[in-house]
Amino acid sequence: MAKEFATSPDEGAPCFRPWLNDPTVWKKIVTDTNAVAQEAGLAALSNFIEFGGQNAALKYHQHSSTGKC
């Protein structure tokens, strides 16, 4: 996934659609108990936010922010 996001032509690419439609899936990925899977998931999330544009960042932020420090 990380490579697919990084090589996408723009933030409107089809590879972003499933993740924008259900951003709660990221929580499952980054909290995976398998360390290797979690590391790959974090890399994919990083690229999703970096290459997915403002829409991706805002969608993910809504589901990840708890408002607590």
PyRosetta script that sets phi, psi and omega in degrees:
from pyrosetta import init, pose_from_sequence

init()
pose = pose_from_sequence("MAKEFATSPDEGAPCFRPWLNDPTVWKKIVTDTNAVAQEAGLAALSNFIEFGGQNAALKYHQHSSTGKC")
pose.set_psi(1, -43.3)
pose.set_omega(1, -176.4)
pose.set_phi(2, -56.8)
pose.set_psi(2, -44.8)
pose.set_omega(2, -178.9)
pose.set_phi(3, -66.8)
pose.set_psi(3, -39.1)
pose.set_omega(3, 179.7)
pose.set_phi(4, -61.7)
pose.set_psi(4, -42.3)
pose.set_omega(4, 177.5)
pose.set_phi(5, -65.0)
pose.set_psi(5, -43.6)
pose.set_omega(5, -176.7)
pose.set_phi(6, -65.9)
pose.set_psi(6, -31.9)
pose.set_omega(6, -177.4)
pose.set_phi(7, -97.9)
pose.set_psi(7, 5.6)
pose.set_omega(7, 178.9)
pose.set_phi(8, -65.8)
pose.set_psi(8, 146.6)
pose.set_omega(8, -178.4)
pose.set_phi(9, -68.0)
pose.set_psi(9, -32.0)
pose.set_omega(9, 179.2)
pose.set_phi(10, -166.7)
pose.set_psi(10, 177.6)
pose.set_omega(10, -176.4)
pose.set_phi(11, -70.4)
pose.set_psi(11, -9.8)
pose.set_omega(11, 177.5)
pose.set_phi(12, -91.8)
pose.set_psi(12, 5.0)
pose.set_omega(12, -178.3)
pose.set_phi(13, -62.1)
pose.set_psi(13, 148.0)
pose.set_omega(13, -178.3)
pose.set_phi(14, -59.0)
pose.set_psi(14, -24.7)
pose.set_omega(14, -178.1)
pose.set_phi(15, -64.8)
pose.set_psi(15, -20.6)
pose.set_omega(15, -179.6)
pose.set_phi(16, -85.4)
pose.set_psi(16, -24.9)
pose.set_omega(16, -172.6)
pose.set_phi(17, -53.8)
pose.set_psi(17, -51.6)
pose.set_omega(17, -177.4)
pose.set_phi(18, -60.9)
pose.set_psi(18, -33.8)
pose.set_omega(18, -177.1)
pose.set_phi(19, -78.6)
pose.set_psi(19, -27.3)
pose.set_omega(19, 175.7)
pose.set_phi(20, -77.4)
pose.set_psi(20, -32.4)
pose.set_omega(20, -179.8)
pose.set_phi(21, -70.0)
pose.set_psi(21, -32.2)
pose.set_omega(21, 179.6)
pose.set_phi(22, -140.7)
pose.set_psi(22, 76.2)
pose.set_omega(22, -177.8)
pose.set_phi(23, -68.6)
pose.set_psi(23, -10.6)
pose.set_omega(23, 178.2)
pose.set_phi(24, -67.7)
pose.set_psi(24, -18.4)
pose.set_omega(24, 178.5)
pose.set_phi(25, -61.2)
pose.set_psi(25, -31.6)
pose.set_omega(25, -179.4)
pose.set_phi(26, -60.3)
pose.set_psi(26, -35.1)
pose.set_omega(26, -179.6)
pose.set_phi(27, -61.6)
pose.set_psi(27, -40.9)
pose.set_omega(27, 178.4)
pose.set_phi(28, -65.3)
pose.set_psi(28, -39.0)
pose.set_omega(28, -177.5)
pose.set_phi(29, -68.4)
pose.set_psi(29, -46.9)
pose.set_omega(29, -175.2)
pose.set_phi(30, -79.1)
pose.set_psi(30, -11.1)
pose.set_omega(30, 176.3)
pose.set_phi(31, -107.1)
pose.set_psi(31, 13.8)
pose.set_omega(31, 178.7)
pose.set_phi(32, -57.2)
pose.set_psi(32, 140.0)
pose.set_omega(32, -179.5)
pose.set_phi(33, -76.5)
pose.set_psi(33, -17.8)
pose.set_omega(33, 176.8)
pose.set_phi(34, -81.7)
pose.set_psi(34, 114.5)
pose.set_omega(34, -174.3)
pose.set_phi(35, -61.0)
pose.set_psi(35, -38.2)
pose.set_omega(35, -179.6)
pose.set_phi(36, -66.7)
pose.set_psi(36, -45.0)
pose.set_omega(36, 178.1)
pose.set_phi(37, -63.7)
pose.set_psi(37, -39.7)
pose.set_omega(37, 179.5)
pose.set_phi(38, -64.6)
pose.set_psi(38, -41.5)
pose.set_omega(38, 179.3)
pose.set_phi(39, -63.2)
pose.set_psi(39, -43.0)
pose.set_omega(39, 177.3)
pose.set_phi(40, -65.1)
pose.set_psi(40, -38.7)
pose.set_omega(40, 178.8)
pose.set_phi(41, -65.0)
pose.set_psi(41, -39.9)
pose.set_omega(41, 177.8)
pose.set_phi(42, -66.2)
pose.set_psi(42, -37.9)
pose.set_omega(42, 176.6)
pose.set_phi(43, -64.0)
pose.set_psi(43, -42.1)
pose.set_omega(43, 178.5)
pose.set_phi(44, -65.4)
pose.set_psi(44, -42.7)
pose.set_omega(44, 178.6)
pose.set_phi(45, -61.6)
pose.set_psi(45, -42.7)
pose.set_omega(45, 178.7)
pose.set_phi(46, -58.9)
pose.set_psi(46, -45.7)
pose.set_omega(46, 178.8)
pose.set_phi(47, -69.6)
pose.set_psi(47, -34.6)
pose.set_omega(47, 177.1)
pose.set_phi(48, -59.3)
pose.set_psi(48, -46.2)
pose.set_omega(48, -179.8)
pose.set_phi(49, -69.8)
pose.set_psi(49, -41.9)
pose.set_omega(49, -178.0)
pose.set_phi(50, -66.8)
pose.set_psi(50, -44.5)
pose.set_omega(50, -174.0)
pose.set_phi(51, -100.7)
pose.set_psi(51, -8.3)
pose.set_omega(51, -178.1)
pose.set_phi(52, -85.4)
pose.set_psi(52, -4.1)
pose.set_omega(52, 176.7)
pose.set_phi(53, 76.2)
pose.set_psi(53, -171.5)
pose.set_omega(53, -176.2)
pose.set_phi(54, -61.4)
pose.set_psi(54, -38.7)
pose.set_omega(54, -178.5)
pose.set_phi(55, -61.1)
pose.set_psi(55, -44.2)
pose.set_omega(55, 179.7)
pose.set_phi(56, -65.0)
pose.set_psi(56, -44.5)
pose.set_omega(56, -179.0)
pose.set_phi(57, -63.3)
pose.set_psi(57, -43.1)
pose.set_omega(57, -179.8)
pose.set_phi(58, -67.4)
pose.set_psi(58, -41.6)
pose.set_omega(58, 179.3)
pose.set_phi(59, -62.1)
pose.set_psi(59, -45.3)
pose.set_omega(59, -178.2)
pose.set_phi(60, -67.9)
pose.set_psi(60, -40.4)
pose.set_omega(60, -178.2)
pose.set_phi(61, -59.4)
pose.set_psi(61, -39.1)
pose.set_omega(61, -179.8)
pose.set_phi(62, -60.4)
pose.set_psi(62, -30.8)
pose.set_omega(62, -175.5)
pose.set_phi(63, -100.7)
pose.set_psi(63, -3.8)
pose.set_omega(63, -177.0)
pose.set_phi(64, -116.0)
pose.set_psi(64, -21.2)
pose.set_omega(64, -176.5)
pose.set_phi(65, -81.8)
pose.set_psi(65, 129.6)
pose.set_omega(65, 179.2)
pose.set_phi(66, -101.8)
pose.set_psi(66, -15.2)
pose.set_omega(66, -178.1)
pose.set_phi(67, 83.3)
pose.set_psi(67, 4.0)
pose.set_omega(67, -179.7)
pose.set_phi(68, -111.9)
pose.set_psi(68, 147.7)
pose.set_omega(68, 177.7)
pose.set_phi(69, -99.8)
pose.dump_pdb("model.pdb")
